[in-house]
Amino acid sequence: MDHNKLINDLLEEMEVVCNQKVTASTPLLDEAQLDSFGIMMIITFLEDTYSIEVADDLLATHNFVSVTVIAQWALPLIKAQVC
């Protein structure tokens, strides 16, 4: 799994979750109006797609401000799962 693939996967999922196209730097909580239900949808997507477990301490809203931020903490979890 590389960073660009994860970003692209997240961008596709965000289009469904937020009901609009976003970029990697779009402020998800403000412009895309990502809410707690949307955050749970993203968590479920990551866990189901990449067979990872997202710890409760990662559920803080500051970890969901943009697709780039999500990828920064999700990619190490995915890479650890692959090893």
C-alpha positions as CSV (number, residue, x, y, z in Angstrom):
1,M,0.0,0.0,0.0
2,D,1.4,3.4,-0.9
3,H,0.4,6.8,0.1
4,N,-1.1,7.8,-3.2
5,K,-3.3,4.7,-3.4
6,L,-4.7,5.3,0.1
7,I,-5.4,9.0,-0.7
8,N,-7.3,8.0,-3.9
9,D,-9.3,5.3,-2.0
10,L,-10.2,7.9,0.7
11,L,-11.1,10.5,-1.9
12,E,-13.5,8.1,-3.5
13,E,-15.0,7.1,-0.2
14,M,-15.4,10.8,0.9
15,E,-17.4,11.5,-2.2
16,V,-20.0,8.9,-0.9
17,V,-19.7,10.0,2.8
18,C,-19.8,13.7,2.2
19,N,-22.0,13.6,-0.9
20,Q,-19.5,15.8,-2.7
21,K,-16.1,15.7,-4.3
22,V,-13.3,16.7,-2.0
23,T,-9.5,17.2,-2.5
24,A,-6.9,15.8,-0.2
25,S,-6.7,19.1,1.6
26,T,-10.4,20.0,1.8
27,P,-11.3,20.9,5.4
28,L,-13.7,17.9,6.0
29,L,-15.2,19.2,9.2
30,D,-16.0,22.6,7.8
31,E,-16.4,22.7,4.0
32,A,-17.4,19.0,3.5
33,Q,-19.5,19.0,6.7
34,L,-18.2,15.6,7.9
35,D,-20.1,14.7,11.1
36,S,-19.7,12.0,13.7
37,F,-21.7,9.5,11.5
38,G,-19.4,10.3,8.6
39,I,-16.4,9.7,10.8
40,M,-17.8,6.3,11.7
41,M,-18.4,5.5,8.1
42,I,-14.7,6.3,7.3
43,I,-13.5,4.2,10.2
44,T,-15.7,1.3,9.0
45,F,-14.3,1.7,5.5
46,L,-10.7,1.7,6.7
47,E,-11.2,-1.3,8.9
48,D,-13.1,-3.4,6.4
49,T,-11.0,-2.4,3.4
50,Y,-7.6,-2.8,4.9
51,S,-8.3,-5.3,7.7
52,I,-7.1,-2.9,10.4
53,E,-8.4,-1.9,13.8
54,V,-8.7,1.8,14.5
55,A,-8.0,2.5,18.2
56,D,-10.4,4.7,20.1
57,D,-7.7,7.3,20.7
58,L,-7.7,8.0,17.0
59,L,-11.3,8.9,16.9
60,A,-10.6,12.6,17.9
61,T,-11.9,15.1,15.3
62,H,-8.4,16.5,14.8
63,N,-7.6,13.2,13.1
64,F,-10.3,13.9,10.5
65,V,-9.6,17.4,9.4
66,S,-8.6,16.3,5.8
67,V,-8.0,13.2,3.7
68,T,-4.2,14.0,4.0
69,V,-4.4,13.9,7.8
70,I,-6.4,10.6,7.8
71,A,-3.8,9.0,5.5
72,Q,-1.0,10.2,7.8
73,W,-2.3,8.1,10.7
74,A,-4.0,5.3,8.7
75,L,-1.0,4.4,6.4
76,P,1.2,3.2,9.3
77,L,-1.6,1.0,10.6
78,I,-2.1,-0.5,7.1
79,K,1.6,-1.1,6.6
80,A,1.9,-2.8,10.0
81,Q,-1.0,-5.1,9.1
82,V,0.7,-6.2,5.9
83,C,3.9,-7.1,7.6
